[in-house]
Amino acid sequence: MIDQHRRRSPRLFFCLLLLSTLLSSLPAMAEITGENPAADVAQLNLGLQGYSIGKKLTIAQKKIARAHPGQKAYAGTYKFVDQDLFVVVEKKTDSVLAMYKRVPRADKKQLKAMVAALMDRFGLPTAMAHEKIVYWAYNRHGAISEEDFERAKKNKQIPGLGIIATVKLNSEIAITPDKGKGKEKNKTSKSTVVKQPATGTVYFIVTSDPLVKAFLSHK
């Protein structure tokens, strides 16, 4: 998905990484006020399979990157795959900018397994939307709780949360259990049932908007 749009603009290349598909009710990222965004993000140890955004690759990880390169990486970056996890790295510093996993035609069982794995790694999510998006948000102090997020949202103080990194899962099929076989659309005429699709694309992304912005500003 990233490769298909990479030539249009840096913003479109990073459209997934910047979470542009989030609903308007979810927060925009906060700017990092420090001089080293990578250090602010790296101290969160946010990632999977030994990779953390903001941190440099180890020697062993560089060997994996050389052995399993991804195609058509954006200028100034390289991309590789470790098992089924894609990692996007800044060439100049060998620092991880983002990581993602995409499963096309995933079924309910695969979706539930992915959600469970992410919750096991990142804990309870910060927010959920439309039964198809799960969102974890972090500031420099760590994970932002659902309660703090909802309070800030209610008081229109989301920028004050200082969000610097996120984990987002997006699914084409509902994450919550199905309630019956469908929903009636028209009770006065012939009954029409809207059924949830049995399979769909599921992906998650771990990234930092300030970190990506810092990379783009120094290209």
VEXMIDREN-450981 format. One line per field, with one value per residue (C-alpha): residue in three letters; x, y, z; residue number from 1. Coordinates in Angstrom, 1 decimal. Each point is the difference from the previous one (the first is absolute). Example, Ala and Ser with C-alpha at 12.3 -4.5 7.8 and 13.67 -1.06 7.14 Angstrom:
! VEXMIDREN-450981
kolba: (ALA,SER) $
X: (12.3,1.4) $
Y: (-4.5,3.4) $
Z: (7.8,-0.7) $
padren: (1,2) $
! end
This chain:
! VEXMIDREN-450981
kolba: (MET,ILE,ASP,GLN,HIS,ARG,ARG,ARG,SER,PRO,ARG,LEU,PHE,PHE,CYS,LEU,LEU,LEU,LEU,SER,THR,LEU,LEU,SER,SER,LEU,PRO,ALA,MET,ALA,GLU,ILE,THR,GLY,GLU,ASN,PRO,ALA,ALA,ASP,VAL,ALA,GLN,LEU,ASN,LEU,GLY,LEU,GLN,GLY,TYR,SER,ILE,GLY,LYS,LYS,LEU,THR,ILE,ALA,GLN,LYS,LYS,ILE,ALA,ARG,ALA,HIS,PRO,GLY,GLN,LYS,ALA,TYR,ALA,GLY,THR,TYR,LYS,PHE,VAL,ASP,GLN,ASP,LEU,PHE,VAL,VAL,VAL,GLU,LYS,LYS,THR,ASP,SER,VAL,LEU,ALA,MET,TYR,LYS,ARG,VAL,PRO,ARG,ALA,ASP,LYS,LYS,GLN,LEU,LYS,ALA,MET,VAL,ALA,ALA,LEU,MET,ASP,ARG,PHE,GLY,LEU,PRO,THR,ALA,MET,ALA,HIS,GLU,LYS,ILE,VAL,TYR,TRP,ALA,TYR,ASN,ARG,HIS,GLY,ALA,ILE,SER,GLU,GLU,ASP,PHE,GLU,ARG,ALA,LYS,LYS,ASN,LYS,GLN,ILE,PRO,GLY,LEU,GLY,ILE,ILE,ALA,THR,VAL,LYS,LEU,ASN,SER,GLU,ILE,ALA,ILE,THR,PRO,ASP,LYS,GLY,LYS,GLY,LYS,GLU,LYS,ASN,LYS,THR,SER,LYS,SER,THR,VAL,VAL,LYS,GLN,PRO,ALA,THR,GLY,THR,VAL,TYR,PHE,ILE,VAL,THR,SER,ASP,PRO,LEU,VAL,LYS,ALA,PHE,LEU,SER,HIS,LYS) $
X: (0.0,2.8,1.9,-3.0,0.0,3.7,0.6,-2.8,1.3,1.8,-3.3,-1.8,2.9,-0.3,-3.9,-0.2,2.9,-1.5,-3.4,-1.9,-2.8,-0.9,-3.4,-0.2,-0.9,3.5,2.8,2.5,3.6,1.7,3.3,3.0,1.6,3.4,2.9,0.2,-3.3,1.6,1.2,-3.4,-1.7,2.7,-0.3,-3.5,1.4,-3.0,0.1,-0.1,2.5,2.9,-0.5,-0.9,-0.9,2.6,2.7,2.9,0.2,2.4,2.6,-2.1,-3.0,2.0,0.9,-3.7,-0.6,2.6,-1.3,-3.7,-0.3,-3.3,-0.7,-0.3,0.8,-0.5,3.1,2.2,-1.4,0.2,-2.5,0.3,-2.1,0.7,-2.4,-3.3,1.0,1.1,2.4,0.7,3.4,1.8,3.1,2.1,-0.4,-1.2,-2.8,-3.5,-2.6,-3.0,-1.0,-3.2,-1.7,-2.7,-2.2,-2.3,-3.0,0.2,-2.8,-1.5,2.4,3.0,-1.3,-0.7,3.5,1.6,-2.0,0.9,3.7,0.0,-1.8,2.4,2.9,-1.5,-2.7,-3.5,-0.6,-0.5,-3.0,-2.1,-2.1,-2.8,0.9,2.8,2.7,2.0,2.4,2.8,1.5,3.2,1.6,3.5,-1.3,-1.4,-3.4,-3.0,-3.0,-3.5,-1.2,2.5,-0.6,-3.8,0.3,2.3,-2.3,-3.0,1.8,1.5,3.5,1.4,3.1,0.9,0.5,3.3,-0.5,3.3,-0.5,-2.9,-0.9,-3.0,-1.9,-2.5,-2.3,-2.5,-2.0,-1.5,2.3,-2.8,-2.1,-2.8,-3.4,-2.3,0.2,-0.6,-2.0,-3.4,0.1,-3.7,-2.6,-3.0,0.9,1.7,2.6,3.6,2.9,3.4,2.6,3.5,2.7,1.5,3.5,1.9,3.3,1.4,3.1,1.8,2.6,2.4,1.3,0.7,-1.2,2.6,2.8,-1.2,-0.3,3.5,1.3,-1.9,1.3,3.6,-0.1) $
Y: (0.0,2.4,-1.0,0.9,3.6,0.8,2.1,2.4,1.9,-0.7,0.6,-2.7,-2.4,0.4,0.0,-3.2,0.9,3.3,-1.6,2.1,-2.6,0.8,1.5,3.7,-0.9,-1.3,2.4,1.6,-0.7,2.5,1.6,-1.0,3.0,-1.6,0.1,-3.7,-1.6,-3.4,-0.1,1.0,-2.7,-2.6,0.1,-1.4,-3.3,-0.1,-2.8,-3.7,-2.9,1.9,3.1,3.3,3.3,2.6,-2.6,-1.0,-3.5,-2.4,-1.8,-3.1,2.0,1.6,-3.5,-0.9,3.3,-0.9,-3.5,0.9,3.5,1.5,1.5,3.7,1.6,3.8,2.2,0.2,-3.2,-3.8,-2.6,-3.7,-2.8,-2.1,-3.0,1.9,3.3,2.8,2.6,3.4,1.5,3.3,-0.6,2.7,-1.1,-3.7,1.1,-1.6,2.4,-2.4,-3.7,-1.6,-3.2,-0.6,-3.1,-0.1,-2.2,-0.5,-1.8,0.6,-2.5,1.7,3.5,-1.1,-1.5,3.2,2.2,-2.4,0.1,3.8,0.3,-2.4,2.2,3.5,-0.5,1.4,2.4,3.7,0.1,-2.0,1.3,-1.4,-3.5,-0.1,2.2,-0.6,2.7,0.2,3.5,0.9,3.1,0.3,-1.4,-3.2,-1.3,2.3,-1.7,-0.1,2.0,2.8,0.1,0.2,2.7,2.0,-0.5,1.1,3.2,0.6,-0.4,-2.8,2.0,0.3,-3.8,0.5,-3.1,-0.9,-3.6,-2.3,-3.6,-0.3,-3.1,0.4,-2.8,-0.4,-2.4,0.8,-0.5,-0.5,-3.2,-0.2,0.8,-2.4,-0.6,3.6,3.1,0.9,3.0,0.4,-1.4,1.4,-1.7,-3.2,-0.8,0.8,-1.5,1.6,-2.7,0.6,-1.3,-3.3,1.2,3.2,1.8,0.6,2.0,1.7,2.8,1.1,3.5,3.5,3.1,2.4,-2.5,-0.3,3.8,0.4,-2.4,1.8,3.4,-1.2,-1.7) $
Z: (0.0,0.9,-3.2,-2.3,1.2,0.6,-3.1,0.7,3.0,3.3,1.8,-2.1,0.5,3.7,-0.1,1.9,2.3,0.9,0.6,-2.4,0.0,3.6,0.6,0.7,3.6,0.6,0.8,-2.2,1.2,2.3,-1.0,2.0,1.6,0.7,-2.5,-0.4,-1.0,-0.5,3.6,1.3,-2.0,0.6,3.7,-0.3,-1.4,-2.3,-2.5,-0.7,-0.6,1.5,-2.2,1.6,-1.8,0.5,0.7,-2.2,-1.5,1.7,-2.0,-0.1,-1.2,-2.8,-1.2,-0.2,-1.8,-2.7,-0.3,-0.3,-1.7,-0.9,-3.4,-1.0,3.3,0.2,-0.7,3.2,1.4,-0.4,0.8,0.8,1.4,3.0,-0.1,-0.7,1.5,-2.3,1.4,-1.5,0.9,-0.6,-2.1,1.5,3.6,-0.3,2.4,-0.2,-1.3,0.0,-0.1,-1.3,-0.8,-2.6,-0.3,-3.0,0.1,3.7,1.7,3.5,1.6,-1.5,1.0,3.6,0.2,-1.2,2.4,2.9,-0.9,-0.2,3.4,1.5,-1.2,0.4,2.7,-0.1,-3.0,0.3,-2.3,-2.4,-2.9,-2.2,1.2,-2.5,1.4,3.2,1.0,2.6,0.7,1.8,1.4,1.4,3.3,-1.5,-1.0,0.1,1.7,-1.5,3.0,-0.5,-3.8,0.5,2.6,-2.3,-2.9,1.9,1.2,-3.5,1.5,-2.1,-1.1,3.7,0.1,-1.9,-2.2,-1.7,-1.2,-0.8,-0.8,-2.2,-1.2,-2.8,-1.2,-2.8,2.1,3.4,3.0,2.5,0.0,-2.5,1.4,-1.8,-3.7,-1.1,0.3,-1.5,-2.2,-0.7,2.3,-2.0,-3.2,-1.0,2.6,-1.1,2.0,0.0,0.7,1.1,-2.4,0.9,-0.8,-0.6,0.2,3.4,0.7,2.9,0.0,2.7,-0.7,1.3,-1.9,1.5,-0.8,-3.7,-0.2,1.3,-2.7,-2.7,1.2,-0.2,-3.3) $
padren: (1,2,3,4,5,6,7,8,9,10,11,12,13,14,15,16,17,18,19,20,21,22,23,24,25,26,27,28,29,30,31,32,33,34,35,36,37,38,39,40,41,42,43,44,45,46,47,48,49,50,51,52,53,54,55,56,57,58,59,60,61,62,63,64,65,66,67,68,69,70,71,72,73,74,75,76,77,78,79,80,81,82,83,84,85,86,87,88,89,90,91,92,93,94,95,96,97,98,99,100,101,102,103,104,105,106,107,108,109,110,111,112,113,114,115,116,117,118,119,120,121,122,123,124,125,126,127,128,129,130,131,132,133,134,135,136,137,138,139,140,141,142,143,144,145,146,147,148,149,150,151,152,153,154,155,156,157,158,159,160,161,162,163,164,165,166,167,168,169,170,171,172,173,174,175,176,177,178,179,180,181,182,183,184,185,186,187,188,189,190,191,192,193,194,195,196,197,198,199,200,201,202,203,204,205,206,207,208,209,210,211,212,213,214,215,216,217,218,219) $
! end
